[in-house]
Every structure is written in structure tokens, then in C-alpha cells.
Amino acid sequence: MKQSIQPNLLDLLDEIRAIAQLGINYSKDPYDLSRYNRLLEIAATEYAGLSALSPDTIRQRFSKELGYITPKIGIQGALFDADGNILLEQRVDDALWGLPAGWAEVGERPETTVVREFQEETGLLVEPVAILGFYTRLPGEYNQPHTSVHILYACNYLGGTLRSSHESLQMVYRDPSTIDHWHKDHRQQVEAAVHFRTTGKIPSFVSV
């Protein structure tokens, strides 16, 4: 079940943040700029009250994201071994289990992101072969303040030796049925990957 913290308030804060950042980026009127900066300060202060970060830290992060505000793009990859176990990471940040994953960078194709993340987090070279689904996380879901969209890739192994990174407590092939504690929506994504492996069919459109 998805966790939720004051979703209505977070939706409002996300909208205020987006309006403020768009205004700061495009407005030329000094009075309007002052108003937009004030809106951004309000959003940062309220976000701070819902997190462990200070208003200044949040304000600095917001200031680096000027321009047209769009959802962040996350990339996940599913890789199975010969026995049908899937590569899973026990994460450092919450000690929960999930797929190798990361944020797409500016100027980077999503399929490049999944290859890079596997190299950085697992030491493996993989080839993305299919998109298995799109997953949406809205403000307030899983205790996050922003909207993000996540793309799940099925991957083939090309080479390399499995290792963990500083982001992982463990990086191992596991039978997903033995995992009880999942990171955010990764259980649903693993189920889609298992369906693809066992049937050869991409699941019907997924948007969680």
C-alpha cells in the first residue's frame, strides 16, 4: 500500500513551487520577480516542515531547477540470472529492496541512463531490450514532495563482475517471492519484469 503524507498540501506546494520557478525564470518585471521569490520561500519553508531538510537547503535546490518545471525521470532496470532470480539491491537510504535505479541526467537518453546506472551500482554491462512500463509517483506518495515518472527496462547481461556500490547494503540475485520489504513501487515493477520473462509479453500499459 502506498504511504501518504498530507497529499493535498504537497500537491499545493508543488504547484506553488512550479509557478514560482517558472516566474523567476521568465519574468522581467522586478516586482513580479519579488513576488515569485516570495512564493518560492513559502514553498521551501513549508516543505522543510515536512522533511528533515532546512528551508535554506530546499531553497538552494529549487534555485538550481529554474526553467519549465517538469517531473523528474527515474530509470529502473530488470536483470535475471540463468536460474530466474532477479538482481536486487538493498538500499543504503532506507534498507529496503528494489531494482538498480537512478535519475536520468540532462542530455542523456533513458536507455543510456540504465546502462550507466548498472555500471555504477553493480559493475555489470547490460543492454536494455524492452520498456516494460511507466510508473508515476505523485506528491505525497512514498513521502516525496515532487512528481516523478519512472521507466522500467528489461535488460540483458553483456559482461562484468557483480559488486555493490556505496549506495547498496547488498546487491544480489534473489527470488522476489522471498522479499517482504520493498522500496516504494519496486514490487509492482518486479512483478512486471517477471511477467515479461515468463511469458515473453510486455505487460499491458502500466501507470502506477
Buried (B, 14 or more C-beta within 10 A) or exposed (E): EEEBBEEEBBBBBBEBBBBBBBBBEEBEEEEEEEBBBEBBBBBBBBBBEBBEBEBEBBBEEBEEBBEEBEBBBBBBBBBBEEEEBBBBBBBEEEEBBBBBBBEBEEEBEBBBBBBBBBBEBBBBBBBBEEEBBEBBBBBBBBEBBBBBBBBBBBBEBEEEEBEBBEBBEEBBBBEBEEBEEBBBBBBBBBBBBBBBBEEEEBBEEBEB
